[in-house]
Amino acid sequence: MSEHAQHQDYFRTLHAIKVPRVTRVVALLLIVACALLVAFLAFVPWIQTTSGMGRVTALNPNDRQQEINALVPGRIDEWYVQDGMHVSAGDPIVKIVDNDPNLLERLEAERTQVMAKLEAAQQARRTAEIDERRMQELYEEGLESRRNAEQAAIKVDTLEANVAEAAAELNRIEINLSRQSAQTVVAPRDGVILSVNAGDAATYVAAGQRVATFVPDNVKQAVEIFINGRDVALISPGARARLQFESWPSVQFSGWPSVAIGTFGAVVVSVDASAQSNGLFRVLLIDDPLDSTSWPSDNFVRFGSIVRGWILLERVTVGYELWRLLNNFPPDFKAAGNATN
């Protein structure tokens, strides 16, 4: 009999103890879970992303938020709009009047005087031109001196200068009248008045001073997000992205965009060549024409709304992505921006 069998004869209670079935099942489950985890990390694909926060803007600079400025200096006489009011192209916004209530009348009178001066100068020039021709004919016939013929030509040149001076003066007055007649500031196109500068009849504004803030209607939406400098070299125009709009319900899986809910496709249009003051780089995106879901309407996503964006980069495994994040390495470069949804 072996030594082990002899020991079992002395420790019969120990020999009677069996490994519980639950323990064996748990051990088996742990082994299977570890194997599945290893397989998951090694084989399941993951799309690398770089993300950033931003806001809704417009692709065309003319469609972005604009300032409406006073065209002439003067005093605010009357407001025709208030905050949040919708206006059409040409609708009056504010009326500005000069401190001198008789300015337009005085300019009109000055214009009439200068026009008479110009007409007189033109008439004198025409008469001088006739005299010059007559003196030249007499000089050629030997009936008049050369000096008198030259004096006639000099007189024509002098009167020509007087005509040009009067025309320039009339042009200056016409410009002043045109500016003063534009005292009513109007809307440049259909849109909404975001805010107006507080002011009443005692408020004086200078030419070019902002009197209201305006946002046009029917603009092509775009999104600008800001990316850190570590990943910006991997982003190029044409790269695909996913966007999550503020207050829009969504469930986002950055590495599996195909199963995300409530996010919207986008395409990179441009990447700024230099950083902002905070060290981040601006990336401009528009709606992806190949994505089946269009962006929400203006009623839900308005100008300036907050957006979070994920730009899709290289396709890797989940294990590699975890290792990269733990080591704070940048995403892969070889196929950056070519990942598909």
NUVOKE-31282 format. One line per field, with one value per residue (C-alpha): residue in three letters; residue number from 1; y, x, z. Coordinates in Angstrom, 2 decimals. Layout:
<pts>
res = ALA|...
n = NUM|...
yy = Y|...
xx = X|...
zz = Z|...
</pts>
This chain:
<pts>
res = MET|SER|GLU|HIS|ALA|GLN|HIS|GLN|ASP|TYR|PHE|ARG|THR|LEU|HIS|ALA|ILE|LYS|VAL|PRO|ARG|VAL|THR|ARG|VAL|VAL|ALA|LEU|LEU|LEU|ILE|VAL|ALA|CYS|ALA|LEU|LEU|VAL|ALA|PHE|LEU|ALA|PHE|VAL|PRO|TRP|ILE|GLN|THR|THR|SER|GLY|MET|GLY|ARG|VAL|THR|ALA|LEU|ASN|PRO|ASN|ASP|ARG|GLN|GLN|GLU|ILE|ASN|ALA|LEU|VAL|PRO|GLY|ARG|ILE|ASP|GLU|TRP|TYR|VAL|GLN|ASP|GLY|MET|HIS|VAL|SER|ALA|GLY|ASP|PRO|ILE|VAL|LYS|ILE|VAL|ASP|ASN|ASP|PRO|ASN|LEU|LEU|GLU|ARG|LEU|GLU|ALA|GLU|ARG|THR|GLN|VAL|MET|ALA|LYS|LEU|GLU|ALA|ALA|GLN|GLN|ALA|ARG|ARG|THR|ALA|GLU|ILE|ASP|GLU|ARG|ARG|MET|GLN|GLU|LEU|TYR|GLU|GLU|GLY|LEU|GLU|SER|ARG|ARG|ASN|ALA|GLU|GLN|ALA|ALA|ILE|LYS|VAL|ASP|THR|LEU|GLU|ALA|ASN|VAL|ALA|GLU|ALA|ALA|ALA|GLU|LEU|ASN|ARG|ILE|GLU|ILE|ASN|LEU|SER|ARG|GLN|SER|ALA|GLN|THR|VAL|VAL|ALA|PRO|ARG|ASP|GLY|VAL|ILE|LEU|SER|VAL|ASN|ALA|GLY|ASP|ALA|ALA|THR|TYR|VAL|ALA|ALA|GLY|GLN|ARG|VAL|ALA|THR|PHE|VAL|PRO|ASP|ASN|VAL|LYS|GLN|ALA|VAL|GLU|ILE|PHE|ILE|ASN|GLY|ARG|ASP|VAL|ALA|LEU|ILE|SER|PRO|GLY|ALA|ARG|ALA|ARG|LEU|GLN|PHE|GLU|SER|TRP|PRO|SER|VAL|GLN|PHE|SER|GLY|TRP|PRO|SER|VAL|ALA|ILE|GLY|THR|PHE|GLY|ALA|VAL|VAL|VAL|SER|VAL|ASP|ALA|SER|ALA|GLN|SER|ASN|GLY|LEU|PHE|ARG|VAL|LEU|LEU|ILE|ASP|ASP|PRO|LEU|ASP|SER|THR|SER|TRP|PRO|SER|ASP|ASN|PHE|VAL|ARG|PHE|GLY|SER|ILE|VAL|ARG|GLY|TRP|ILE|LEU|LEU|GLU|ARG|VAL|THR|VAL|GLY|TYR|GLU|LEU|TRP|ARG|LEU|LEU|ASN|ASN|PHE|PRO|PRO|ASP|PHE|LYS|ALA|ALA|GLY|ASN|ALA|THR|ASN
n = 1|2|3|4|5|6|7|8|9|10|11|12|13|14|15|16|17|18|19|20|21|22|23|24|25|26|27|28|29|30|31|32|33|34|35|36|37|38|39|40|41|42|43|44|45|46|47|48|49|50|51|52|53|54|55|56|57|58|59|60|61|62|63|64|65|66|67|68|69|70|71|72|73|74|75|76|77|78|79|80|81|82|83|84|85|86|87|88|89|90|91|92|93|94|95|96|97|98|99|100|101|102|103|104|105|106|107|108|109|110|111|112|113|114|115|116|117|118|119|120|121|122|123|124|125|126|127|128|129|130|131|132|133|134|135|136|137|138|139|140|141|142|143|144|145|146|147|148|149|150|151|152|153|154|155|156|157|158|159|160|161|162|163|164|165|166|167|168|169|170|171|172|173|174|175|176|177|178|179|180|181|182|183|184|185|186|187|188|189|190|191|192|193|194|195|196|197|198|199|200|201|202|203|204|205|206|207|208|209|210|211|212|213|214|215|216|217|218|219|220|221|222|223|224|225|226|227|228|229|230|231|232|233|234|235|236|237|238|239|240|241|242|243|244|245|246|247|248|249|250|251|252|253|254|255|256|257|258|259|260|261|262|263|264|265|266|267|268|269|270|271|272|273|274|275|276|277|278|279|280|281|282|283|284|285|286|287|288|289|290|291|292|293|294|295|296|297|298|299|300|301|302|303|304|305|306|307|308|309|310|311|312|313|314|315|316|317|318|319|320|321|322|323|324|325|326|327|328|329|330|331|332|333|334|335|336|337|338|339|340|341
yy = 0.00|3.41|6.09|8.32|5.61|5.06|8.80|8.69|5.91|8.17|11.36|9.95|13.29|15.08|12.29|12.72|16.44|17.07|20.26|21.89|21.78|25.54|26.17|24.07|25.91|29.31|28.31|27.11|30.35|32.39|30.46|30.93|34.64|35.16|33.38|35.46|38.66|37.83|37.05|40.29|42.40|40.66|40.40|42.86|45.98|49.50|52.79|55.29|58.80|62.24|64.36|67.98|70.43|73.21|74.95|75.32|78.00|78.72|77.58|80.89|83.85|86.00|83.65|84.00|86.35|89.92|93.39|96.10|99.46|103.07|104.50|108.13|109.83|111.20|110.78|107.78|109.02|105.84|102.06|99.88|96.48|94.72|91.68|88.44|90.09|88.57|91.05|90.89|92.41|96.19|96.46|99.54|98.86|102.28|105.90|108.15|111.92|114.58|116.96|119.77|119.27|121.57|119.81|118.24|121.55|123.35|120.65|120.91|124.66|124.28|121.76|124.17|126.92|124.71|123.45|127.08|127.72|124.68|125.76|129.23|127.79|125.52|128.41|130.56|127.71|127.32|131.06|131.00|128.06|130.08|133.07|130.81|129.42|132.89|134.23|131.26|131.91|135.62|134.76|132.39|135.17|137.61|139.84|139.07|138.74|135.44|136.69|137.28|133.79|132.24|134.27|132.94|129.35|129.96|131.39|128.20|126.08|128.24|127.95|124.18|123.99|126.03|123.56|120.59|122.28|122.98|119.38|118.02|120.26|119.11|115.48|116.03|117.52|114.67|112.16|113.98|114.08|110.37|109.53|111.70|110.27|106.78|107.71|104.85|101.60|98.65|94.86|93.49|90.26|88.06|87.11|87.66|90.58|89.01|92.19|95.95|98.48|100.22|103.83|106.57|110.04|111.18|108.54|109.64|107.07|107.43|106.22|102.50|101.94|98.72|99.33|95.74|92.09|90.09|86.41|85.60|82.99|79.86|79.40|76.26|74.92|73.88|72.87|74.03|71.88|72.36|69.56|69.36|69.64|65.99|64.69|67.55|66.22|63.11|65.05|66.00|67.35|64.57|62.67|61.32|62.32|61.83|64.70|64.87|68.04|69.70|68.61|65.98|62.50|60.09|56.99|57.28|54.55|56.39|53.19|51.67|54.52|52.07|51.23|54.79|56.27|59.96|61.01|62.46|62.08|64.89|65.49|67.60|70.64|72.37|72.35|75.62|76.00|77.76|77.26|79.42|81.43|78.40|76.11|74.16|73.86|74.61|71.94|72.87|70.17|69.98|67.48|64.16|63.71|59.94|59.60|58.49|60.82|64.58|67.00|68.22|71.25|74.82|74.53|71.96|72.91|76.66|78.94|78.74|75.46|73.33|70.25|67.40|65.75|62.55|62.44|58.86|57.69|54.26|50.88|48.85|46.21|47.00|45.71|47.93|50.95|50.31|49.94|53.21|55.12|53.80|55.00|58.29|57.62|59.41|57.40|55.54|57.70|55.38|55.49|58.46|59.79|56.78|54.84|54.17|54.24
xx = 0.00|1.34|2.10|-0.65|-3.26|-2.11|-2.54|-6.05|-6.89|-5.91|-7.68|-10.98|-12.86|-10.49|-10.90|-14.67|-14.54|-15.43|-15.06|-18.52|-20.22|-20.86|-17.14|-16.41|-19.08|-17.74|-14.20|-15.35|-17.26|-14.21|-12.05|-14.59|-14.98|-11.21|-11.01|-13.85|-12.25|-8.96|-10.75|-12.77|-9.66|-7.73|-10.32|-13.21|-12.64|-12.68|-12.63|-10.24|-11.63|-10.52|-13.20|-13.86|-16.54|-17.88|-20.99|-23.33|-22.31|-22.75|-20.55|-20.84|-19.45|-22.31|-24.79|-23.27|-24.28|-23.84|-23.67|-25.92|-24.14|-25.16|-24.38|-24.20|-23.49|-26.49|-29.12|-31.46|-34.93|-37.06|-36.70|-38.83|-37.81|-37.21|-35.25|-36.31|-38.37|-38.33|-37.67|-37.68|-35.13|-35.56|-37.60|-36.61|-34.67|-33.82|-34.06|-31.07|-31.33|-28.64|-28.32|-29.09|-32.73|-32.24|-29.14|-30.88|-32.47|-29.13|-27.44|-30.16|-29.71|-25.94|-26.37|-28.62|-26.02|-23.16|-25.18|-25.72|-22.00|-21.18|-23.59|-22.06|-18.55|-19.57|-21.18|-18.09|-15.92|-18.07|-17.83|-14.07|-13.72|-15.59|-13.30|-10.25|-11.26|-11.98|-8.63|-6.82|-8.45|-7.56|-3.99|-3.65|-4.92|-2.43|-5.14|-4.37|-1.18|0.19|0.09|-3.68|-4.24|-2.18|-4.06|-7.35|-6.09|-4.89|-8.32|-10.00|-7.71|-8.46|-12.20|-11.85|-10.23|-13.12|-15.61|-13.72|-13.60|-17.34|-18.08|-15.97|-17.77|-21.14|-20.04|-19.06|-22.46|-24.21|-22.30|-23.27|-26.89|-26.81|-25.39|-27.84|-30.76|-29.68|-30.53|-33.03|-31.08|-32.82|-32.47|-30.02|-32.03|-34.64|-33.68|-34.10|-32.95|-31.10|-30.58|-30.73|-28.51|-30.44|-30.99|-33.58|-33.83|-30.91|-28.49|-25.86|-24.25|-21.19|-20.93|-20.10|-21.29|-23.26|-26.96|-28.29|-27.24|-28.81|-28.96|-30.09|-32.71|-32.26|-28.55|-26.54|-25.59|-22.08|-20.34|-16.99|-15.29|-11.91|-9.31|-6.09|-2.77|-1.83|-4.45|-4.89|-2.20|-4.32|-7.38|-7.80|-10.71|-13.13|-12.78|-16.04|-17.35|-20.28|-22.00|-24.04|-26.14|-26.97|-30.29|-30.76|-31.19|-28.48|-26.52|-22.98|-20.38|-17.38|-15.66|-18.81|-20.60|-22.89|-24.69|-24.85|-28.32|-29.16|-25.87|-25.52|-22.98|-20.65|-17.71|-14.64|-14.46|-11.35|-8.81|-7.27|-3.57|-2.96|-4.26|-6.71|-5.63|-6.38|-4.08|-6.88|-7.38|-10.73|-12.23|-15.19|-17.75|-20.90|-23.73|-22.61|-24.52|-23.94|-25.52|-29.13|-30.10|-30.02|-29.24|-32.13|-34.06|-33.38|-36.13|-34.08|-30.51|-30.16|-27.28|-24.67|-25.92|-23.29|-22.06|-19.72|-18.01|-16.02|-13.83|-13.35|-9.78|-8.13|-9.82|-7.94|-8.74|-10.24|-7.13|-4.83|-7.03|-6.98|-3.20|-2.91|-5.10|-3.25|0.02|-1.48|-0.28|-1.84|-4.08|-2.61|-1.70|-1.58|-5.30|-6.43|-9.75|-10.53|-12.63|-16.16|-19.37
zz = 0.00|-0.93|1.59|0.17|0.64|4.23|4.95|3.56|5.97|8.87|7.44|6.35|6.84|4.47|2.00|2.15|1.25|-2.42|-4.52|-4.68|-8.04|-7.90|-7.57|-10.60|-12.59|-11.52|-12.40|-15.79|-16.37|-15.41|-17.84|-20.63|-19.78|-19.87|-23.22|-24.61|-23.26|-24.92|-28.18|-27.86|-27.34|-30.09|-32.88|-32.38|-34.56|-33.16|-35.08|-33.58|-33.12|-32.05|-30.46|-29.68|-28.65|-30.87|-32.05|-35.01|-37.48|-41.21|-44.08|-45.97|-43.98|-45.33|-43.61|-40.16|-37.39|-38.58|-37.14|-38.57|-38.40|-38.63|-42.06|-40.91|-37.58|-35.79|-33.11|-32.83|-33.67|-33.81|-33.54|-35.82|-34.39|-31.10|-29.93|-31.63|-34.37|-37.84|-40.66|-44.43|-46.78|-46.87|-43.66|-41.59|-38.39|-36.95|-38.06|-37.39|-37.73|-37.70|-34.77|-37.21|-38.28|-41.30|-42.63|-45.63|-46.62|-46.41|-48.47|-51.10|-51.26|-51.53|-54.34|-56.26|-55.87|-57.02|-60.01|-61.05|-60.61|-62.73|-65.47|-65.53|-65.74|-68.58|-70.46|-69.99|-71.26|-74.38|-75.09|-74.56|-76.95|-79.64|-79.02|-79.20|-82.59|-83.93|-82.67|-84.19|-87.58|-87.44|-86.43|-89.38|-91.70|-90.19|-88.69|-85.04|-83.01|-81.78|-78.21|-78.31|-79.77|-76.95|-74.33|-75.69|-75.40|-71.80|-70.92|-72.20|-70.01|-66.97|-67.49|-67.98|-64.54|-63.09|-64.59|-63.11|-59.69|-59.73|-60.82|-57.96|-55.47|-56.81|-56.51|-52.86|-52.07|-53.87|-51.71|-48.52|-49.60|-50.45|-47.05|-45.18|-47.16|-45.90|-42.31|-42.09|-41.60|-43.27|-43.07|-45.67|-46.15|-44.48|-40.95|-37.22|-35.09|-32.18|-30.21|-30.56|-28.83|-26.12|-27.10|-27.31|-28.76|-26.58|-27.89|-30.39|-32.71|-34.91|-38.50|-38.47|-34.88|-34.28|-33.77|-33.99|-34.32|-37.14|-38.18|-41.76|-42.67|-44.81|-44.24|-44.93|-41.53|-40.64|-37.44|-36.10|-33.48|-31.84|-31.77|-29.77|-31.56|-30.95|-33.36|-35.82|-38.19|-38.74|-39.97|-43.61|-45.70|-46.64|-43.35|-41.94|-38.51|-36.15|-34.36|-31.18|-30.92|-27.64|-26.08|-28.81|-27.24|-28.31|-27.36|-28.69|-29.26|-30.64|-31.82|-33.35|-35.14|-36.92|-33.66|-32.32|-31.91|-32.21|-33.84|-37.31|-40.09|-41.18|-43.50|-42.77|-45.06|-43.75|-40.94|-39.77|-40.45|-37.13|-33.61|-31.73|-28.69|-26.47|-28.50|-30.20|-33.96|-35.62|-37.87|-40.08|-40.96|-43.07|-43.44|-44.95|-48.24|-48.08|-44.64|-44.63|-41.78|-42.32|-39.53|-37.36|-38.53|-37.41|-34.82|-32.89|-33.78|-33.87|-34.69|-31.91|-30.39|-28.65|-30.58|-29.73|-32.66|-33.24|-36.35|-37.54|-38.08|-38.39|-37.80|-35.14|-32.52|-29.13|-27.36|-29.36|-28.68|-24.92|-25.02|-26.99|-24.57|-21.52|-23.03|-24.32|-27.86|-30.86|-33.22|-36.18|-39.13|-42.14|-42.88|-40.87|-42.00|-44.20|-41.71|-42.83|-40.90
</pts>
